[in-house]
């Protein structure tokens, strides 16, 4: 009887192991004064895919390269500061599924040839960049050949003391698609959001002011932007060489100056501009060499 019971126990142990095999359980690693890890880099080195790194308030003078699918989370919003050395990117993401939540990120380089940024998403997908504040960075977030990213509730404060030509963009998308951009605030950059050969992105509920072009599409198709607020820019939106753009219920206000527009179209096709408010702009809408577009119910 004892041998039979023992065999049954072994069988169930093997069954449980088989059911559990392949499942991963996230570990939580803590970073901060008097915590297991003093630097974020050391925690990343020890973390595995799926782990969560919780960072306590403090100034962390380090640059991060993330090659694992992990979550970085500030315990108190904006109180954990990741400060680069003004050389290249502060954070480089080289793994899919990375989450960065709640930090102040500052101190990128200022080299346009390298696209220096607070965060570079380098040809990887499905990142979530949320609730962060970017200061003293050339580009806020630079997304290179990537898709499926969520960029939500961040603040970008650019290089206010520099000319537009010396600033980077708040968000810069190159060869990217299927991204979601929601609830961000952007000031004092060159262009708020710049899309270059980037399709099928949804842009909603963002506030962009004090810059050149609030939203700038170049050769980017099938994009949608709704419920955004563009004020005190050279132009609220610049749509160029793009097709099938859907623009609804946005506000374009006080975009004034020489050659200033609420919105301008350059070689745009088959797009819809509907239920938007254009208020106190030098020119509400300017369209050049464009065709097949529908403008309706705008004020």
C-alpha positions in Angstrom: 0.0 0.0 0.0 2.8 2.4 0.9 4.5 1.8 -2.4 1.2 2.4 -4.3 0.7 5.7 -2.4 4.3 6.8 -3.1 3.8 6.1 -6.9 0.6 8.2 -6.8 2.4 11.0 -5.1 5.2 10.9 -7.7 2.6 10.9 -10.5 0.8 14.0 -9.1 4.1 15.8 -8.5 5.1 15.2 -12.2 1.6 16.3 -13.3 1.9 19.6 -11.3 5.4 20.2 -12.6 4.2 19.7 -16.2 1.2 22.1 -15.7 3.5 24.7 -14.2 6.3 24.3 -16.8 6.5 27.3 -19.1 4.7 29.6 -16.8 6.7 32.6 -15.5 6.1 34.4 -12.3 7.3 38.0 -12.1 9.9 38.9 -9.4 9.9 42.3 -7.9 13.3 44.0 -7.5 13.7 47.2 -5.4 16.1 50.0 -6.2 17.0 52.8 -3.8 18.8 53.8 -0.7 19.0 50.9 1.7 17.3 48.6 -0.9 18.8 45.4 -2.4 20.0 47.4 -5.5 21.5 50.9 -5.4 21.3 51.5 -9.2 18.7 50.7 -11.8 21.4 49.2 -14.0 22.4 46.6 -11.5 18.7 45.6 -11.0 18.3 45.3 -14.8 21.3 43.1 -15.0 19.8 40.7 -12.4 16.2 40.8 -13.7 14.6 38.2 -16.0 11.9 38.6 -18.6 8.6 39.7 -17.0 10.2 41.0 -13.8 9.2 44.3 -12.2 11.8 46.8 -11.0 10.4 49.2 -8.4 12.5 52.4 -8.1 12.3 54.6 -4.9 12.7 58.4 -5.0 16.2 59.6 -5.8 18.5 61.0 -8.5 19.9 58.1 -10.5 22.7 59.3 -12.7 23.0 56.5 -15.2 22.1 55.6 -18.8 20.1 52.4 -19.3 20.1 49.8 -22.1 17.1 47.4 -21.7 17.5 44.1 -23.5 14.8 42.2 -21.5 11.0 42.4 -21.4 10.8 44.1 -18.0 8.8 46.8 -16.2 10.5 49.9 -14.7 8.1 51.6 -12.2 8.7 54.7 -10.1 7.2 54.2 -6.6 6.3 57.9 -6.5 5.4 59.6 -9.8 8.3 61.9 -11.0 10.3 61.4 -7.8 12.7 58.9 -9.3 14.9 60.8 -11.7 16.9 59.1 -14.4 19.6 61.6 -15.5 21.9 60.9 -18.4 25.4 62.4 -19.0 24.3 64.5 -22.0 25.7 61.9 -24.4 23.3 60.0 -26.7 20.1 58.5 -25.2 19.2 58.3 -21.5 17.2 55.0 -22.0 17.5 52.6 -25.0 14.9 49.9 -25.4 16.1 46.8 -27.3 13.5 44.3 -26.2 9.8 43.9 -26.9 7.2 44.5 -24.2 9.1 47.0 -22.0 7.1 49.2 -19.6 8.5 52.5 -18.2 6.1 54.2 -15.8 6.3 57.3 -13.7 9.9 58.7 -14.0 11.5 62.0 -14.6 13.9 61.5 -17.5 16.5 64.2 -18.3 20.0 64.8 -19.7 20.2 63.4 -23.2 22.8 64.4 -25.8 22.1 67.1 -28.4 23.4 65.4 -31.5 20.8 65.3 -34.4 22.9 62.8 -36.3 22.4 60.3 -33.5 18.8 61.3 -32.8 19.6 61.7 -29.1 16.5 61.2 -27.0 15.2 60.7 -23.5 14.0 57.2 -24.7 14.9 55.4 -27.9 12.7 52.5 -28.9 15.1 50.7 -31.2 13.3 48.4 -33.6 11.3 46.6 -30.9 7.6 46.5 -30.4 4.8 46.8 -27.7 6.5 49.2 -25.3 4.4 51.2 -22.8 5.8 54.6 -21.9 3.4 56.2 -19.4 3.3 59.0 -16.8 6.8 60.2 -17.3 8.2 63.8 -17.4 11.0 64.6 -19.9 13.3 67.6 -19.4 16.5 68.8 -21.0 16.3 66.2 -23.8 16.7 66.8 -27.6 14.0 64.3 -28.6 11.6 63.2 -26.0 10.8 59.7 -27.4 12.3 58.5 -30.7 10.5 55.4 -32.1 12.6 53.7 -34.9 11.0 50.9 -37.0 8.6 49.8 -34.2 4.9 49.1 -33.8 2.2 48.5 -31.2 3.5 51.0 -28.7 1.4 52.9 -26.1 2.6 56.4 -25.2 0.3 57.8 -22.6 0.1 60.7 -20.1 3.7 61.9 -20.5 4.9 65.5 -20.3 7.7 66.7 -22.7 9.4 70.0 -22.0 11.9 70.8 -24.7 15.0 73.0 -25.0 13.1 76.3 -24.6 16.1 78.5 -24.8 17.1 77.2 -28.2 15.7 78.1 -31.7 13.2 75.7 -33.3 16.0 74.5 -35.6 18.1 73.5 -32.6 15.4 71.5 -30.9 14.3 67.9 -31.4 10.7 66.7 -31.6 8.5 65.6 -28.7 7.7 62.2 -30.2 9.4 61.2 -33.5 8.1 58.1 -35.3 10.2 56.7 -38.2 8.9 53.6 -40.2 6.5 52.7 -37.4 2.8 51.7 -37.3 -0.1 50.8 -35.1 0.9 53.0 -32.2 -1.4 54.7 -29.7 -0.6 58.2 -28.4 -3.0 59.5 -25.7 -3.2 62.3 -23.1 0.3 63.8 -23.4 1.4 67.4 -22.9 4.2 68.8 -25.1 5.8 72.2 -25.0 9.0 74.0 -26.2 10.1 71.4 -28.8 10.4 71.7 -32.6 7.4 69.6 -33.7 5.2 68.0 -31.1 4.7 64.7 -32.9 6.5 64.0 -36.1 5.5 61.0 -38.3 7.8 59.9 -41.1 6.6 56.9 -43.1 4.5 55.9 -40.1 0.9 54.5 -40.6 -2.2 53.5 -38.7 -1.5 55.5 -35.5 -4.2 56.9 -33.2 -3.5 60.2 -31.6 -6.1 61.4 -29.0 -6.5 63.9 -26.1 -3.0 65.5 -26.3 -2.2 69.2 -25.6 0.6 70.8 -27.6 1.7 74.4 -27.4 4.6 76.8 -28.0 6.3 75.0 -30.8 6.6 74.9 -34.7 4.1 72.3 -35.9 1.9 70.6 -33.3 1.4 67.5 -35.4 3.4 66.8 -38.5 2.8 63.9 -41.0 5.2 63.1 -43.8 4.4 60.2 -46.1 2.2 58.7 -43.4 -1.1 57.1 -44.2 -4.3 55.9 -42.5 -3.7 57.9 -39.3 -6.4 59.3 -37.0 -6.2 62.2 -34.6 -9.1 63.3 -32.4 -9.9 65.5 -29.4 -6.4 67.2 -29.4 -5.7 70.8 -28.5 -3.1 72.8 -30.5 -2.4 76.4 -29.4 0.2 79.1 -29.8 2.2 77.3 -32.5 3.4 78.3 -35.9 0.9 75.7 -37.2 -1.4 73.4 -35.3 -1.0 70.6 -37.8 1.0 70.1 -40.9 -0.2 67.3 -43.1 2.1 66.6 -46.0 2.3 63.9 -48.7 -0.1 61.7 -46.9 -3.4 59.9 -47.5 -6.5 58.9 -45.6 -6.0 61.0 -42.5 -9.0 61.3 -40.2 -9.2 64.5 -38.1 -12.1 65.0 -35.8 -13.1 67.2 -32.9 -9.7 68.9 -32.4 -9.2 72.5 -31.3 -6.8 74.8 -33.1 -6.4 78.1 -31.3 -4.1 81.1 -31.5 -1.7 79.7 -34.0 -0.6 83.1 -35.3 2.3 84.8 -37.1 3.8 85.1 -40.6 2.6 82.1 -42.6 0.9 80.6 -39.6 -2.1 78.3 -39.9 -4.5 76.3 -37.8 -3.8 73.5 -40.2 -2.3 73.2 -43.6 -2.4 70.5 -46.2 0.4 69.9 -48.7 -0.3 67.1 -51.3 -2.8 65.3 -49.2 -5.4 62.9 -50.5 -8.7 61.3 -49.5 -8.7 62.7 -45.9 -11.6 63.9 -43.7 -11.6 67.0 -41.6 -14.8 67.1 -39.5 -16.2 68.8 -36.4 -13.0 70.8 -35.6 -12.8 74.2 -34.1 -10.4 76.8 -35.6 -10.2 79.9 -33.4 -8.1 83.1 -33.7 -5.6 81.6 -36.1 -3.9 83.7 -38.8 -5.4 81.3 -41.4 -7.7 78.6 -40.4 -7.0 75.9 -43.0 -4.7 76.2 -46.0 -4.7 73.5 -48.7 -2.2 73.2 -51.6 -2.0 70.5 -54.3 -4.4 68.3 -52.5 -7.5 66.4 -53.7 -10.3 64.1 -52.7 -10.5 65.6 -49.2 -13.7 66.2 -47.3 -14.1 69.3 -45.0 -17.4 69.3 -43.1 -19.1 70.7 -39.9 -16.0 72.6 -38.9 -16.2 76.0 -37.1 
